[in-house]
Amino acid sequence: MGKNVNTDAIYDARALGVPKMVTLGFQHMFAMFGATVLVPALTGLDVATTLLFAGLGTLLFHLLAKGKVPAFLGSSFAFLAGYFAIAPNGEKELLPYACFGVAIAGLMYVILAAFFKAFGTKRVMRYFPPIVTGPIIIAIGLTLSSTAIDSCKANWWIALVAIVVIIAANIWGKGMIKIIPILLGVIASYLVAMIFDPASRAALVENVAGAKWIGIPIHKEATLFGLFSGTVDKKLLVTAIITIVPLSLATMVEHIGDISAISSTCGRNYMEDPGFHRTLLGDGLATTLASIFGGPANTTYGENTGVLALSKVYDPKVIRIAAILAILFSFCPKFAAVIRSMPTATIGGVSLVLYGMISAVGVRNVVENKVDFTKSRNVLIAALILVLAIGIKYSYESGAIPLGPISLSGLAVASIVGIVLNAVMPGKDYTFGEDPQGDTSVNFIVQ
């Protein structure tokens, strides 16, 4: 490395010494922890598997990105609607089908990475403008909203603790407090439930007492190997693909925004070196790998970008330490049991804020990219996406349109219609790279 004033200090964490490097690694792990474990808590996926493949996925990403980008890959919120569409109550026998859909969605990153390499970012992104991605993201949050309310109804007072703490940490918190509002909301609400709710306390004691200290974080019956070793519902497989793959549009745009934000934070152009084609490849393959073994989809985490800005240490080695720590924690079933015992109302309070934030991010994407709604094409695209996504979700008992042997969710129909309309209607005027603020507007971090 060069010997510019700050280069060695911020890009070579070894200069800080091993103790400080490990401390920074723990800091990054705590930053991602609350959001990452919330996804399995919401969907019924395994907590230990989630932590294992957050760590392994991050290491795979770093390998494919030539070890240059200080990004951590945690659980993606954008795919929650897909899991709920296939396994609405976290049914263990249905979750592998959802994981299959997510695995195929991860391969969409690989295809997009190839397009980026062949045609360049600007030409490809013309087909995924904010007028398409913004309303889809808005619809994701709104279609999830009823599940948050249902969970809050278990105990509104406990849910309110989580909501208040998240808001307080987000608005008035400083330093790490502002970066980990979800984790703080979970901890505070969890503790209140343990004090005032005997049923929650009894469930925690029972679950933790019955769990081992050390165990394997992969369970064959939850993997795609387990799914395909028995009788497979081919219609449900196809439905899972059609339902979940369109959601990758939101996460791919989020990835591009995150890499742009990390580049801005670190003062290096990661969009060019190692390039979006490498970072997308790493993110997509990490998602596919996790899904094969029963883990949730991965995505680059804005929380860890916040830690980078806070610590001023941008060495990717620190992120890899956090990944190794996540892997180590995944081998402790007692730790996973604590997460699984999280009160329903706690999950409800946190998810209420989270789902609202997802929709707000969609609004932000439209606003910060200055989408012109005086143009009829833009009004029509946004209108059809929102009405189809939300209308189908609440008009059909299954939340999807039955089309012979398969079903199409509202989000799937809306995504397909939005992409096609934008492609065929004249007047496309979006150019990626002209507005850095707009390019980084899709970020599901609650901060």
C-alpha atoms as one frame of an Amber mdcrd trajectory, in Angstrom:
protein
   0.000   0.000   0.000   1.018   3.590  -0.461   2.190   5.801   2.368  -0.326
   8.600   2.085  -1.315  10.238   5.329  -4.205   7.971   6.282  -3.941   5.009
   3.925  -1.981   2.651   6.169  -4.034   3.514   9.239  -7.450   2.946   7.720
  -6.758   0.131   5.260  -4.371  -2.013   7.299  -6.002  -2.917  10.604  -2.960
  -4.998  11.575  -1.301  -1.725  12.545  -3.845  -1.555  15.381  -2.749  -4.879
  16.855  -4.680  -8.143  17.268  -6.774  -7.123  20.344  -8.158  -4.029  18.622
  -8.772  -5.965  15.401 -10.813  -8.572  17.297 -12.700  -5.817  19.152 -13.586
  -4.196  15.837 -14.652  -7.624  14.551 -17.064  -7.995  17.480 -18.341  -4.489
  16.792 -19.183  -5.454  13.218 -20.822  -8.685  14.387 -23.056  -6.839  16.850
 -23.989  -4.318  14.145 -25.350  -7.048  11.882 -26.676  -9.325  14.608 -30.111
  -7.883  15.396 -31.259  -7.659  11.793 -29.686 -10.965  10.755 -31.316 -13.122
  13.455 -34.649 -11.330  13.048 -35.189 -12.969   9.643 -35.159 -16.576  10.951
 -37.217 -15.442  13.952 -39.858 -14.132  11.537 -39.797 -16.939   8.963 -39.106
 -20.101  10.975 -35.690 -20.696   9.394 -32.925 -21.932  11.686 -30.978 -19.278
  13.628 -27.747 -21.276  13.742 -27.860 -21.971  10.001 -28.460 -18.272   9.418
 -25.382 -17.234  11.398 -23.240 -19.937   9.774 -24.046 -18.820   6.244 -23.882
 -15.133   7.067 -20.267 -15.848   7.997 -19.520 -18.248   5.146 -21.359 -16.038
   2.643 -19.305 -13.034   3.723 -16.066 -14.981   3.284 -17.200 -16.195  -0.172
 -18.056 -12.623  -1.130 -14.605 -11.427  -0.058 -12.967 -14.212  -2.059 -14.850
 -13.332  -5.252 -14.400  -9.575  -4.710 -10.625 -10.094  -4.476 -10.667  -9.289
  -0.749 -11.021  -5.568  -1.452 -14.531  -4.593  -0.323 -15.221  -4.246   3.442
 -18.794  -5.547   3.257 -20.659  -7.950   5.553 -23.478 -10.126   4.200 -26.423
 -10.663   6.543 -30.043 -11.789   6.162 -32.127  -9.970   3.548 -35.483  -8.438
   4.533 -36.640  -8.027   0.938 -37.288 -11.780   0.601 -39.566 -11.983   3.666
 -42.632 -11.604   1.466 -41.477 -14.616  -0.556 -41.030 -16.840   2.489 -44.460
 -15.835   3.811 -46.068 -16.502   0.424 -44.791 -20.087   0.329 -44.750 -20.900
   4.059 -47.107 -18.356   5.675 -46.818 -19.852   9.157 -43.213 -21.024   8.938
 -44.228 -24.593   8.070 -41.060 -26.698   8.197 -42.128 -28.856   5.255 -42.737
 -25.792   3.049 -39.683 -23.682   3.909 -37.335 -25.747   1.678 -39.533 -24.849
  -1.306 -39.125 -21.172  -0.433 -35.366 -21.732  -0.087 -35.349 -23.259  -3.576
 -36.960 -20.110  -4.970 -34.398 -17.954  -3.161 -31.547 -20.127  -4.471 -32.734
 -19.472  -8.036 -33.080 -15.770  -7.203 -29.428 -15.786  -6.137 -28.520 -17.044
  -9.599 -30.217 -13.959 -11.058 -27.359 -11.973  -9.528 -24.961 -14.095 -11.570
 -26.865 -13.279 -14.760 -26.955  -9.567 -13.899 -23.226  -9.672 -13.093 -22.590
 -11.089 -16.579 -24.702  -8.299 -18.131 -22.781  -5.678 -16.155 -19.510  -7.129
 -17.390 -20.695  -7.329 -21.004 -22.733  -4.126 -21.395 -21.780  -1.846 -18.500
 -23.753  -0.641 -15.497 -25.565   2.284 -17.099 -27.058   0.314 -19.995 -28.327
  -2.484 -17.745 -29.732  -0.219 -15.034 -31.946   1.575 -17.570 -34.254  -1.442
 -17.309 -34.422  -1.243 -13.482 -35.144   2.446 -12.845 -36.559   3.926  -9.614
 -40.046   4.141 -11.131 -40.028   0.325 -11.108 -37.931  -0.486  -8.038 -39.435
   2.202  -5.782 -43.094   1.088  -6.006 -42.079  -2.579  -5.742 -40.213  -1.859
  -2.501 -43.181   0.164  -1.203 -45.437  -2.796  -1.958 -43.096  -5.249  -0.191
 -43.429  -3.326   3.063 -47.181  -2.825   2.769 -47.935  -6.468   1.988 -45.982
  -7.502   5.089 -47.685  -5.011   7.394 -50.546  -7.244   8.527 -48.150  -9.888
   9.882 -46.480  -7.258  12.075 -49.824  -6.173  13.527 -50.843  -9.793  14.154
 -47.642 -10.338  16.163 -48.046  -7.089  18.095 -51.549  -8.156  19.170 -49.958
 -10.842  21.365 -49.013  -8.055  23.801 -49.074  -4.458  22.606 -47.195  -3.171
  25.676 -44.203  -5.415  25.028 -44.316  -4.526  21.332 -44.427  -0.835  22.246
 -41.184  -1.164  24.240 -39.387  -2.395  21.110 -40.885   0.392  18.990 -39.986
   3.153  21.460 -36.404   1.921  21.971 -35.797   1.644  18.216 -37.109   5.169
  17.653 -35.111   6.601  20.576 -31.860   4.905  19.522 -32.399   5.983  15.941
 -33.183   9.639  16.648 -31.142  10.438  19.745 -28.489   7.712  19.775 -24.841
   8.441  19.119 -22.074   6.218  17.746 -22.842   2.492  17.945 -26.185   3.156
  19.667 -27.489   4.713  16.446 -26.141   1.837  14.331 -27.809  -1.024  16.270
 -31.385   0.166  17.018 -32.946  -3.188  16.069 -30.673  -5.124  18.429 -31.390
  -2.668  21.258 -35.135  -2.838  20.616 -35.061  -6.629  20.736 -33.006  -6.722
  23.951 -35.149  -4.131  25.781 -38.484  -5.682  24.788 -37.172  -9.197  25.497
 -36.095  -8.186  29.019 -39.451  -6.536  29.769 -41.245  -9.679  28.594 -39.061
 -11.849  30.846 -39.948  -9.666  33.829 -43.692  -9.216  33.299 -44.737 -12.238
  31.208 -44.411 -15.596  33.026 -45.253 -17.563  29.850 -42.368 -15.992  27.904
 -40.026 -16.595  30.829 -41.050 -20.245  31.092 -40.583 -20.776  27.340 -37.066
 -19.326  27.493 -36.044 -21.512  30.435 -37.456 -24.639  28.800 -35.875 -24.003
  25.395 -32.429 -23.067  26.728 -32.337 -25.921  29.227 -33.127 -28.431  26.487
 -30.453 -27.131  24.096 -26.871 -28.379  23.938 -23.819 -26.158  24.258 -22.288
 -27.384  20.993 -24.086 -28.690  17.911 -24.066 -28.824  14.118 -25.885 -25.792
  12.601 -27.112 -27.655   9.501 -30.189 -29.901   9.497 -30.683 -32.120   6.451
 -34.479 -31.965   6.505 -34.289 -28.157   6.090 -31.875 -28.295   3.146 -32.564
 -28.732  -0.552 -30.799 -32.097  -0.311 -33.487 -33.185   2.139 -36.218 -31.757
  -0.076 -35.091 -33.631  -3.193 -34.439 -36.875  -1.346 -38.191 -37.386  -0.949
 -41.364 -36.729  -2.912 -41.300 -33.246  -4.427 -44.279 -31.071  -5.302 -43.107
 -29.803  -8.703 -45.967 -27.307  -8.964 -44.932 -25.713  -5.683 -41.323 -25.554
  -6.874 -42.382 -23.601  -9.955 -44.645 -21.373  -7.861 -41.760 -20.653  -5.485
 -39.512 -19.624  -8.375 -42.087 -17.332  -9.988 -43.059 -15.832  -6.617 -39.591
 -15.203  -5.200 -37.269 -14.499  -8.141 -38.859 -11.079  -8.950 -38.008  -9.939
  -5.401 -34.332 -10.118  -6.337 -34.894  -6.902  -8.281 -35.130  -4.990  -4.985
 -32.126  -6.711  -3.414 -29.929  -6.299  -6.494 -30.641  -2.571  -6.506 -29.969
  -2.517  -2.757 -26.624  -4.223  -3.397 -25.640  -1.619  -5.984 -26.592   1.171
  -3.574 -24.649  -0.434  -0.713 -21.475  -0.865  -2.760 -21.786   2.757  -3.883
 -22.208   3.831  -0.237 -19.218   1.761   0.903 -17.157   3.307  -1.883 -18.149
   6.776  -0.712 -17.403   5.935   2.932 -13.985   4.445   2.200 -12.983   6.880
  -0.537 -12.365   4.087  -3.043 -14.196   3.207  -6.248 -15.304  -0.362  -5.617
 -17.804  -0.025  -8.480 -14.823  -0.176 -10.849 -12.356  -2.246  -8.826 -13.228
  -5.027  -8.205 -16.392  -3.960 -10.068 -20.122  -4.577  -9.710 -19.831  -7.790
 -11.716 -17.632  -9.323  -9.001 -19.573  -7.991  -6.004 -22.917  -9.070  -7.489
 -21.458 -12.492  -8.217 -20.301 -12.831  -4.614 -23.623 -11.662  -3.170 -25.677
 -13.911  -5.449 -23.636 -17.063  -4.892 -23.655 -16.427  -1.140 -27.464 -16.280
  -1.273 -27.689 -19.474  -3.319 -25.259 -21.295  -1.030 -27.178 -20.278   2.101
 -30.513 -21.302   0.571 -29.253 -24.733  -0.463 -28.505 -25.488   3.195 -31.707
 -23.946   4.609 -30.488 -20.434   5.393 -32.068 -17.109   4.355 -30.983 -14.932
   1.452 -27.955 -12.744   2.089 -27.415  -9.096   1.277 -24.746  -6.478   1.865
 -25.414  -4.764   5.192 -25.723  -0.996   5.608 -25.281  -1.404   9.384 -21.689
  -2.447   8.841 -21.093   0.508   6.548 -22.150   2.594   9.546 -19.469   0.894
  11.655 -16.883   1.654   8.956 -17.807   5.331   9.096 -17.700   5.270  12.893
 -14.388   3.421  13.339 -12.555   4.891  10.301 -10.953   1.463   9.841 -11.751
   0.166   6.359  -9.583  -2.936   6.223 -11.694  -5.882   4.930  -9.776  -8.172
   7.323 -11.846  -6.762  10.195 -15.059  -7.794   8.396 -13.627 -11.278   7.881
 -12.977 -11.511  11.628 -16.666 -10.676  12.207 -17.608 -13.424   9.729 -15.503
 -15.978  11.605 -17.107 -14.926  14.900 -20.583 -15.418  13.405 -19.560 -18.914
  12.285 -18.302 -19.768  15.785 -21.561 -18.591  17.416 -23.548 -20.751  14.986
 -22.211 -23.907  16.657 -23.881 -23.048  20.010 -27.505 -24.349  20.128 -28.115
 -22.656  23.500 -27.399 -19.317  21.883 -29.829 -20.130  19.060 -32.440 -21.217
  21.640 -32.390 -17.746  23.191 -33.229 -16.260  19.790 -35.951 -18.831  19.088
 -37.567 -17.979  22.431 -38.045 -14.341  21.455 -41.600 -13.289  22.446 -44.060
 -12.884  19.597 -44.841  -9.319  20.653 -41.143  -8.414  20.580 -40.940  -9.683
  17.014 -44.110  -7.756  16.222 -42.813  -4.446  17.560 -39.528  -4.704  15.695
 -41.130  -5.895  12.459 -43.738  -3.123  12.591 -40.940  -0.552  12.381 -38.984
  -2.643   9.886 -41.819  -3.170   7.407 -42.715   0.502   7.574 -39.084   1.381
   6.901 -39.035  -0.900   3.859 -41.949   0.993   2.335 -40.346   4.301   3.307
 -37.162   3.245   1.487 -39.260   2.737  -1.645 -40.638   6.269  -1.271 -37.107
   7.562  -0.719 -35.929   5.817  -3.889 -38.597   7.588  -5.930 -38.092  10.994
  -4.283 -34.288  11.125  -4.259 -34.117  10.065  -7.890 -36.544  12.885  -8.738
 -38.979  10.664 -10.625 -41.186  12.901 -12.761 -44.834  12.100 -12.021 -46.066
  14.674 -14.499 -45.274  11.992 -17.109 -48.180   9.639 -17.722 -45.843   6.646
 -18.234 -44.451   7.003 -14.724 -47.887   7.394 -13.132 -49.175   4.316 -14.968
 -46.186   2.136 -14.048 -46.333   3.078 -10.362 -50.123   2.741 -10.232 -50.205
  -0.727 -11.742 -47.354  -2.012  -9.578 -48.961  -0.832  -6.329 -52.529  -1.891
  -7.105 -51.549  -5.307  -8.467 -49.176  -6.113  -5.601 -51.499  -5.047  -2.786
 -54.817  -5.908  -4.452 -53.865  -9.483  -5.306 -52.343  -9.998  -1.861 -55.586
  -9.137  -0.062 -58.179 -10.182  -2.675 -57.184 -13.842  -2.924 -57.254 -16.074
   0.139 -53.823 -17.486  -0.742 -52.448 -14.042  -1.604 -51.781 -15.221  -5.167
 -53.561 -15.670  -8.492 -54.042 -19.367  -9.312 -52.982 -20.014 -12.902 -53.565
 -23.690 -13.539 -50.941 -25.715 -11.682 -49.061 -22.671 -10.337 -49.835 -19.448
  -8.491 -48.507 -15.920  -8.970 -48.187 -13.651  -5.946 -49.165 -10.013  -6.193
 -45.531  -8.932  -5.945 -44.539 -11.305  -8.736 -47.272 -10.013 -11.047 -46.498
  -6.396 -10.150 -42.745  -6.823 -10.722 -43.214  -8.479 -14.109 -45.754  -5.872
 -15.254 -43.572  -2.985 -14.055 -40.414  -4.239 -15.777 -42.229  -4.970 -19.051
 -44.102  -1.643 -19.121 -40.907   0.297 -18.458 -39.121  -1.605 -21.221 -41.785
  -1.094 -23.925 -43.101   2.384 -23.119 -41.201   5.351 -24.572 -39.624   8.011
 -22.397 -37.000   6.112 -20.381 -34.826   8.841 -18.886 -33.044   7.212 -15.927
 -29.247   7.072 -16.031 -27.381   5.353 -13.230 -24.394   7.274 -11.889 -25.638
  10.812 -12.434 -26.961  11.285  -8.896 -24.913   9.593  -6.122 -27.610  10.317
  -3.530 -30.253   8.626  -5.641 -27.981   5.695  -6.487 -27.547   4.848  -2.796
 -31.180   5.441  -1.765 -32.193   1.779  -1.593 -30.877   0.635   1.759 -33.039
  -1.278   4.239 -30.955  -0.310   7.286 -33.110   1.007  10.129 -30.976   4.073
  10.786
